[in-house]
């Protein structure tokens, strides 16, 4: 019985040489057991026979592992793992769209425009304490004072901690 046909049913052509392999489409991965190391590198295009047609796969990462097959399902001792991108399918996949935003005038301090953005706001601890002190919110003042009084926080902030607590 030919174990390669069961465990490695696909025919993969690398640099003109045919190998038996297994392609996992969900992971974008091809496993190829080998005895003689295939001539393949990142950026190469390999093919997989699919019925009467071929699927072109671009190699984007690879790993050669000696004795990696453990001779399970194959007589070849080594394992080549290829991370691939299906270039045959690419023209048929939905393309990412870009959005154009035309904005006449914007004013404000924290403005965010676009898709999938994140907004970072940086203020100093001094500014935080001053703003909370001005707010008149006794609960916020109390919680901030408790936070600043913590020994770990005090050791990180340093000597100016007592002056900040005094503002509250």
N, C-alpha and C positions, 0 to 999 in steps of 0.2 A: 504494500500500500504506500502511495506517495503522500507522506505527511505534509509536504509543502503545499499541496493543492487544497488541503483542508484548512490549515492554519494561516496560510499565506496565499489566498486565491487570486489576487490581482497580479497582472504582469506589468512590471515597472521597467522602463528603459532609461538607463543612466549612461550617458556618453556612448550610445550605440550598443550597449550590452544589456540583454534582458535578464531581469531578476524576478523572483517571486516575492511578493510583498503583501502588506496589509495596510490599507488606508483607513484612518478614522477621520471621517469628514468633520465631525463635531469638534475635534481637537485640532484639525488642520495638520495632522501628523501621518507620516508614512513610516512603517517599520519594514526594514529589509535585512533578513538574515544573509550573511555572506561568509565565504571562506577567503577569497581574494578581495582586498579592499577596493570598493568602487571608486572611480575617479569622479568625484563630485565636490562642489564647493558652494558657498553662499552666492546667490545670484544666478546659478545655473538653472536651466529649465529641464525638467525630466518629464516623461510622459507615462501615462497609465492607460492601458488598453481598456476600453469600455465598449463592449460589443464590437461593432465594425468601425468604431471611431476611437479617437484618442483624446485624452484630457491632458492639458498642459499645466504643469505644476511648477511654480517658481520656488526654489529653495531659499528660505529666509533664515534658517538656522539648522545646525546639524550636530550630531554626536556619534562618534565611533566608539563602541564598547566591546573590547576583547572579551571573549567567552560570555557575551551578554545574552545570547539566545538560550543558554543552558541546554541546548539541543532539544528544546521542547517544541514539538511540531515541525522540526526541521533537522536536517543533517549538518547544516552549517553552524559553526561554533560562535561566530561573532554577530553583533547586531548594530545596524546603522539606523539611527532615529533621525528623521528629517522633519523639520517644521516647514510646511509648505503653504503656498497661497495659490488658489485655483485661478489661473489667469484666463482659462477658457470661459469661466462663468462671469468674469468681471464686467464685460459689456452688457450683461443681462441683469445685473444687480441694480437696485435703486441707488441713484447717485445722491450724495449729500448735497443739500442746497445751501447756498449762502444767502444771507439776508442783507439788504442794504438799508440803512437807516439814514434818512436825511433830517437833520435837526437844525433848525434855524438858530435858536438861542437857548442856552441852558444856564441857569444860575442856581447855586446851592453848593453845599459842602460835600455831600455824599451822593453823587449821581452815578447811576449804573445803566448802561445801554448795551443790548446785545443778547445773544443766546448762550446759555450755559456759563454765565459769568459768576464770579464770586467777588464780594466786596470786602475789603479789609479796612478797618478803622483802627488807627493807632493813636492812643492818648497816653500821656504819662500818668503815673500814679498820683502825682501832684495835681494834675488837671482833674482826675477822677474825684479826689477828695474835695477839691474846691467846688466842683459842680454839685456834688452831693450835699456839701455844707450849705450852699446857696439854695438848694431845693426846698428846704424846710421839711423834708420827709424824714420824720423821726425814726421810722422803722429802717430805712436805708442807712441813716447815720449810725444807728445801733449795730446793724449787721456789718457795716464797713469797719466800725471801731473794733468789733469782735474779731474780724478777719485780720486787721492790722496788729492786734494784740497777740495773735498766735505766735509762739516762739519760732516756728519754722519760717513764717512769713517775715517776722522781724529780722531774723538772721540773713535772709535773702536780700531784703531791702536795705538794711544797714542802719547807720546812726541817725538818719533823718526821720526815723519812724515816730519818735516822740513829738516832733514838730507837726507831722501830719495828723496824728491823733488829736493834738491840741486844736487844730482847725475845726474838728467835729465838735 
